[in-house]
């Protein structure tokens, strides 16, 4: 969409989500973090558990905006080339983050490289969701959405694990069986499971399709803004209720990305977006969201830089026992003596720094498309 036609609430939502991703990923120390800034230990839901699904939700909305006109005009080879190019870039950046080290030859032993990751999942989900969007109408997409959720539920609950009924624990769930057999422990984040594993990518695709539906509604010229707002609220409330009911037998779980998790987080994303849409696009009060718009204008770039810098600061050793990150946090914690508060302030300083980076890029009209 052209600048004059941009829907500001989408840009604000994207920027707030990427800022939240950076915030929760960069505490001063993982040993001192306030509970809302941590993922649920296993089953359950915390504010931090909402961030990644919210981002995939935005990816889905963006797919609707990027490919609706191309879909109407006729799909050509160039469209597929751009989708494949972006997919490969995202996967490469994710693998680079996992592999990079300061020890020559600056790459970890590939036999121990973690293959899944946040950027890798975004890349895979973006590719599959984009292809689905290009070739299916909203009714067919709804059918795929329902099939993915029910199919994943049946796979996770009806296929035995080690000869017994799956218990959906860290030790007994089919998603981990798939990861352990295909990826092996050497290429996973945890010994028992990987939060961005192979099988759990299936419902993550459903989260992205959920975002597509809101994008389709936003682009519907036959509905007024008030009608769109009502739909967002209704969709949000209904799916949160359905997800909560489903969670009784298929618990909310971010690591497994359960079907109930898709519905609850998608519904909450719809409701949060509805609030931003009402304030920014219906009431016309968008000035407050300018920092978020700036953050979101180079979302993946800023996220990658923050992840790369954070890892680098952890790898740079000032002594045998202290990294650059450790030195910086120790200096801050000597001034703010409440451990959890100093850890949070460190993360806020990181956010402020990357806002400055995003601001400079925005002012210079540099928008790096990954």
RAVENTA-V358103 format. One record per pair of residues at least 24 apart in sequence whose C-alpha atoms are under 6 Angstrom apart, sorted by the first residue. I is the first residue (numbers start at 1). GAP is how many residues later the second one is. D is the distance in Angstrom with one decimal. If there is no record, write none. Layout:
I&GAP&D  I&GAP&D
//
This chain:
9&267&5.6  9&268&5.0  9&271&5.8  11&282&5.2  12&277&5.7  12&280&5.0  12&281&5.0  14&282&5.4  15&277&4.2  15&278&5.5  15&280&4.8  15&281&3.7  16&276&5.4  23&324&5.4  26&321&5.2  27&316&5.2  27&317&5.8  27&320&4.8  28&301&5.6  28&315&4.0  28&318&5.2  29&314&5.8  32&308&4.8  33&307&5.3  43&209&5.7  43&210&4.7  44&208&5.4  44&209&5.9  54&215&5.9  56&152&5.2  57&150&5.8  57&151&4.9  57&154&4.3  60&148&4.4  60&149&5.7  60&151&4.3  60&152&4.4  61&150&4.8  61&151&4.6  61&154&4.4  64&148&5.6  64&151&5.3  71&63&5.8  86&284&5.9  87&36&4.5  87&40&6.0  90&29&5.6  90&33&5.1  91&29&4.3  91&32&5.6  94&25&4.8  94&26&5.4  112&74&5.0  112&75&5.8  113&74&5.3  114&73&4.0  114&74&5.1  115&72&5.5  116&80&5.6  117&79&5.6  125&80&5.4  145&61&5.3  149&110&5.1  175&24&5.4  195&60&4.2  200&56&5.6  200&57&5.7  207&55&5.7  229&45&6.0  232&38&5.6  232&42&5.8  233&38&5.6  236&31&3.8  236&32&6.0  236&34&5.0  236&35&5.3  239&24&5.3  239&28&5.1  240&24&4.3  240&27&5.0  295&63&5.6  298&69&5.9
//
